[in-house]
């Protein structure tokens, strides 16, 4: 008997639910106002000001809020701020907050919470935001509903910092004066202002959120209870969705080869929307510090050797688009006016010869996120060997993958990163010299350094005129694509499966499920 069949038989026969939740709860429809979703993997915690990994953002993005939301075209929308204005010199931003907002414990939300969140809490806890906060000269609260940010210099993507995963608001009255934010007892029972309140977390089973009945928007949320289920393997997650026990499976939670079959089930839909702000981008880290990757001709040879079209079809079943360079096409200022590397084994072999490659075997570190990623790594290995590059696969678990990249202990490694809507927020970090530091698998891991690239990214961040920013980023894209610091693979398209016979309007922003459940409608 197949594992999927066994899973379905066991659940039905025993009268039990997945992840410890009774089937009568899982089966509730509109009357109960319940949505059952999968979270994969189980988040390490829900304090969004401290943890920013994807599972935490998906769950906690419905508990916490930012001052601004973003639509699918990356335009800012009101969040905890109802309006904002920029001074003519681009150095002052004034936010007017929504009226009557309360924390989940009933305390009022005010500008004092914003100042505390940004200037005290997040400066200490939010590694990705911390660098960008360096642009802020001061944050003040003239009154309870007004916050003023003064900048040291202009910063083009400033409004992109305010979505919930990048700058979540945390309650001053709970955390003020605490000696240790990272281990504060309130982290285990998060208090936000969002449309859902934390209710229960049964480790290894499910996280239960319930509607915030005092939420500021009338009729939001429509859903009474929201369960995020922890299901240990991809086949069981697919079976849970197929059998109707869960309503929503986020992108990447089932193997890509299962998506097409599941999307054809009655009353089921699939969408790739909701990742516009994140713009997931995959590539091969190439360790520029060591031979043969210190030679640009070798790195160009790698690009010509890769059959990225075949990878998109075989590994991702069409849910990927060949990348043209460092910017995902969903990111502002993406340019297609760059060198294009269609597969050409003759060019690859010629460049390998010119580079002086000695035939030494090179280590390839796959991304340990499931079978589809292993298939991708195997195609990469075959492509490179066809061009004459000897490759040894070095498989690890997630912890081992993180450790090797943190310590730069690799030759080539598969990865994907989020780009956060703007080159200054999510792209520059992977190529500028100041981000060469051990301890992160998502900064300048390849060790590439070019003063001209550093200067262009710096100029692009400080410029506020969109036309001038576009010209700057076009130049830096041309330069990077010619120098190939990494081997770009694909613009990832993570398909979300959902039971459209029950739920509609699930994706309603540029960050998808991370703040979408509140405005979803139950049929």
Residue pairs with C-beta under 8 A, 6 or more apart in sequence:
1 9
3 235
3 236
3 239
4 235
4 236
4 238
4 239
4 242
7 235
7 236
7 239
7 240
8 239
8 242
8 243
10 16
11 17
11 18
11 23
11 243
11 245
12 243
15 23
16 22
16 23
17 23
17 25
17 26
17 245
18 26
18 229
18 231
18 236
18 240
18 245
18 246
19 202
19 204
19 205
19 206
19 227
19 229
19 230
19 231
20 202
20 205
20 206
21 36
21 205
21 206
21 227
21 229
23 245
25 32
25 34
25 227
26 34
26 36
26 227
26 245
26 246
27 244
27 245
28 34
29 502
29 522
30 502
30 522
30 523
32 224
32 225
33 211
33 222
33 223
33 224
33 225
33 522
34 223
34 224
34 225
34 226
34 227
35 223
35 225
35 226
35 227
35 247
35 248
35 503
35 517
35 520
35 522
36 227
36 229
36 245
36 246
36 247
36 248
37 226
37 227
37 228
37 229
37 246
37 247
37 248
37 249
37 250
37 513
37 517
38 228
38 229
38 231
38 237
38 240
38 241
38 246
38 248
38 249
38 250
38 253
39 55
39 58
39 59
39 207
39 228
39 229
39 230
39 250
39 253
40 55
40 230
40 231
40 237
40 250
40 252
40 253
41 55
41 230
42 55
42 203
42 204
42 230
43 51
43 53
43 55
43 56
43 59
43 60
43 207
44 51
44 53
44 56
45 51
45 56
45 187
45 188
46 56
46 59
46 60
46 63
46 187
46 190
46 198
46 201
46 207
47 60
47 184
47 187
47 190
48 56
48 57
48 60
48 61
48 63
48 64
48 164
48 165
48 168
48 190
49 64
49 117
49 121
49 122
49 125
49 126
49 168
49 170
49 181
50 125
50 126
50 181
50 182
50 187
51 60
52 126
52 127
52 128
52 165
57 164
57 165
57 511
57 514
58 228
58 250
58 513
58 514
59 207
59 209
59 228
60 168
60 190
60 192
61 164
61 165
61 194
61 511
61 513
61 514
61 515
62 194
62 195
62 196
62 209
62 226
62 514
62 515
62 517
62 518
63 104
63 190
63 192
63 194
63 196
63 197
63 198
63 209
64 164
64 168
64 169
64 170
64 190
64 192
64 193
64 194
65 79
65 80
65 164
65 168
65 169
65 192
65 193
65 194
65 515
66 79
66 80
66 162
66 163
66 164
66 165
66 166
66 167
66 168
66 169
67 79
67 80
67 81
67 84
67 95
67 97
67 114
67 147
67 162
67 167
67 169
68 76
68 77
68 78
68 79
68 81
68 84
68 159
68 162
68 163
69 76
69 77
69 78
69 79
69 163
69 164
69 509
69 511
69 515
70 76
70 77
70 160
70 163
70 276
70 277
70 421
70 509
70 510
70 511
71 77
71 509
71 510
72 273
72 274
72 276
72 509
72 510
73 276
73 510
74 160
74 276
74 277
74 330
74 332
74 421
74 422
74 510
76 84
76 159
76 162
77 509
78 98
79 162
79 163
79 164
80 97
80 98
80 101
80 109
80 114
80 169
80 193
81 95
81 96
81 97
81 98
81 147
81 162
82 96
82 97
82 98
82 99
83 95
83 96
84 93
84 94
84 95
84 96
84 159
85 93
85 94
86 92
86 93
87 93
87 94
89 154
90 151
90 154
90 155
90 464
91 150
91 151
91 153
91 154
92 148
92 149
92 150
92 151
93 148
93 149
93 151
93 158
93 159
94 146
94 147
94 148
94 149
95 114
95 146
95 147
95 148
95 149
96 145
96 146
97 109
97 110
97 111
97 114
97 144
97 145
97 146
97 147
98 216
99 145
99 216
100 216
101 108
101 109
101 193
101 216
102 108
102 109
102 193
102 214
103 109
103 171
103 173
103 191
103 192
103 193
104 191
104 192
104 193
104 197
104 198
104 212
105 171
105 174
105 191
106 214
107 171
107 173
109 169
109 171
109 193
110 141
110 144
110 145
111 141
111 142
111 143
111 144
111 145
111 146
111 147
112 141
112 144
112 172
113 169
113 170
113 171
113 172
114 139
114 141
114 147
114 169
115 139
115 140
115 141
115 147
116 170
116 172
116 175
116 176
117 167
117 168
117 169
117 170
117 172
118 133
118 136
118 139
118 167
119 136
119 139
120 176
121 170
121 175
121 181
122 129
122 130
122 133
122 167
122 168
122 170
123 130
123 133
124 181
125 181
125 182
126 166
126 167
127 440
128 166
129 161
129 166
129 167
131 429
132 155
132 161
132 424
132 425
134 152
135 151
135 152
135 153
135 155
135 158
136 149
136 150
136 151
136 152
137 150
137 151
137 152
138 148
138 149
138 150
139 147
139 148
139 149
139 150
140 147
140 148
140 150
141 147
141 148
142 148
149 158
151 158
153 462
154 462
154 463
154 464
155 424
155 461
155 462
155 464
156 422
156 424
156 460
156 461
156 462
156 463
156 464
156 466
156 469
157 332
157 421
157 422
157 423
157 424
157 425
157 461
160 166
160 420
160 421
160 422
160 425
161 167
161 425
163 277
163 511
164 194
164 511
164 514
164 515
165 511
165 514
166 420
166 425
168 192
169 192
169 193
170 192
171 191
171 192
174 184
174 186
174 191
175 181
175 184
175 186
178 184
188 201
189 198
190 198
191 198
194 212
194 215
194 515
194 518
195 211
195 212
195 215
195 217
195 220
195 221
195 517
195 518
196 209
196 210
196 211
196 212
196 221
196 226
196 517
196 518
197 209
197 210
197 211
197 212
198 207
198 209
199 208
199 209
199 210
200 207
200 208
201 207
201 208
202 208
204 230
205 229
205 230
206 227
206 228
206 229
206 230
207 227
207 228
207 230
208 225
208 226
208 227
209 225
209 226
209 227
209 228
210 224
210 225
210 226
211 221
211 223
211 224
211 225
212 221
215 221
215 518
220 518
220 519
221 517
221 518
221 519
221 520
222 519
222 520
222 521
222 522
223 517
223 518
223 520
223 522
226 517
229 240
229 246
231 237
231 240
234 253
234 254
234 255
234 258
234 370
234 371
237 246
237 249
237 253
237 254
238 249
238 254
238 255
238 258
238 262
240 246
241 249
241 254
241 262
241 497
242 262
242 265
244 499
247 498
247 499
247 502
247 503
248 496
248 497
248 498
248 499
248 503
248 506
248 513
249 262
249 496
249 497
249 498
250 494
250 496
250 513
251 272
251 275
251 493
251 494
251 495
251 496
252 369
252 370
252 494
254 262
254 497
255 370
255 371
255 372
256 315
256 316
256 317
256 319
256 372
256 495
257 317
257 371
257 372
259 270
259 317
259 319
259 495
259 497
260 317
262 268
262 270
262 497
263 269
263 270
263 495
263 497
266 501
267 499
267 500
267 501
267 502
268 497
268 498
268 499
268 500
268 501
269 497
269 498
269 500
270 495
270 496
270 497
270 498
271 495
271 496
271 498
271 507
272 319
272 493
272 494
272 495
272 496
273 496
273 507
273 512
274 496
274 507
274 509
274 510
274 511
274 512
274 513
274 516
275 330
275 492
275 493
275 494
275 511
275 512
276 330
276 421
276 510
277 420
277 421
277 509
277 510
277 511
278 418
278 419
278 420
278 511
279 328
279 330
279 331
279 418
279 419
279 420
279 421
279 426
279 491
280 328
280 416
280 417
280 418
280 419
280 491
280 492
280 494
281 323
281 326
281 327
281 328
281 416
281 417
281 418
281 419
281 488
281 490
281 491
281 492
282 320
282 323
282 414
282 415
282 416
282 488
282 489
282 490
282 491
282 492
283 323
283 415
283 416
283 486
283 487
283 488
283 489
284 302
284 380
284 412
284 413
284 414
284 415
284 486
284 487
284 489
285 405
285 410
285 412
285 413
285 414
285 415
285 445
285 446
285 486
286 293
286 299
286 302
286 411
286 412
286 446
286 484
286 485
286 486
286 487
287 293
287 408
287 410
287 411
287 412
287 446
287 447
288 294
288 299
288 446
288 447
288 448
288 485
289 408
289 447
290 411
292 298
292 355
292 356
292 357
292 358
292 360
292 362
293 299
293 411
293 446
295 355
295 356
296 483
296 484
297 351
297 352
297 354
297 355
298 351
298 352
298 355
298 357
299 483
299 484
299 485
299 487
300 341
300 351
300 484
301 347
301 348
301 349
301 351
301 352
301 355
301 357
301 387
301 389
302 348
302 384
302 389
302 412
302 484
302 487
303 341
303 484
303 487
303 488
304 341
304 342
304 343
304 344
304 345
304 347
304 348
304 351
304 387
305 343
305 345
305 348
305 383
305 384
305 386
305 387
305 389
306 341
306 343
306 380
306 383
306 384
306 487
306 489
307 343
307 379
307 383
308 322
308 323
308 343
308 489
308 490
309 322
309 343
310 379
311 320
311 376
311 379
311 380
311 489
311 490
312 318
312 319
312 320
312 321
312 322
312 490
314 375
314 379
315 372
315 373
315 375
315 376
315 379
316 372
316 376
316 490
316 492
316 493
319 492
319 493
319 494
319 495
320 489
320 490
320 491
320 492
320 493
321 329
321 490
321 491
321 493
322 489
322 490
322 491
323 488
323 489
323 490
323 491
324 334
324 336
324 338
324 340
324 481
324 488
325 335
325 338
325 477
325 480
325 481
325 488
326 427
326 430
326 431
326 476
326 477
326 480
326 481
326 488
327 333
327 334
327 335
327 419
327 423
327 427
327 473
327 477
328 334
328 419
328 491
329 336
329 491
330 419
330 421
330 491
331 419
331 421
331 422
331 423
331 426
331 427
332 421
332 422
332 423
332 469
333 422
333 423
333 460
333 469
333 470
333 473
333 474
334 477
335 470
335 473
335 474
335 477
335 478
337 474
337 477
337 478
338 477
338 478
338 481
338 482
339 478
339 481
339 482
343 383
345 386
345 387
348 387
348 388
349 387
349 388
352 387
352 388
352 389
357 388
357 389
359 388
359 390
360 390
361 390
361 391
361 392
362 384
362 389
362 390
362 391
362 392
362 411
362 412
363 391
363 392
363 394
363 410
363 411
363 412
364 377
364 380
364 381
364 384
364 391
364 392
364 393
364 394
364 411
364 412
364 413
364 414
365 394
365 396
365 401
365 404
365 405
365 410
365 411
365 412
365 413
365 414
366 373
366 374
366 376
366 377
366 393
366 395
366 414
367 373
367 376
367 377
367 401
367 413
367 414
367 415
367 416
368 395
368 396
368 397
368 398
368 400
368 401
369 398
373 414
374 395
376 414
376 489
377 393
377 414
378 393
380 391
380 412
380 414
381 391
381 393
384 391
385 391
391 412
394 404
394 410
396 404
401 413
401 441
402 441
403 409
404 410
404 413
405 413
405 415
405 441
405 445
406 438
406 439
406 440
406 441
407 438
408 438
408 445
408 447
412 487
413 445
414 489
415 441
415 442
415 445
416 492
417 426
417 430
417 442
418 426
419 425
419 426
419 427
420 426
421 510
423 457
423 460
423 473
423 476
424 457
424 460
424 461
427 457
428 435
428 457
428 460
428 461
429 435
429 442
429 443
429 444
430 442
430 443
430 444
430 445
430 446
430 486
431 444
431 448
431 450
431 453
431 457
431 480
431 485
432 444
432 453
432 454
432 457
432 458
433 444
433 449
433 450
433 451
433 454
434 454
435 443
435 444
436 443
436 444
436 447
436 449
437 443
437 444
446 485
446 486
448 483
448 485
448 486
450 479
450 483
452 479
453 476
453 479
453 480
456 472
456 473
456 475
456 476
456 479
457 476
459 472
460 469
460 472
460 473
460 476
463 469
463 472
496 506
496 507
496 512
496 513
498 506
501 523
502 522
502 523
503 520
503 521
503 522
503 523
504 520
504 521
504 523
505 519
505 520
505 521
506 513
506 516
506 517
506 520
507 513
507 516
508 516
508 519
508 520
509 515
509 516
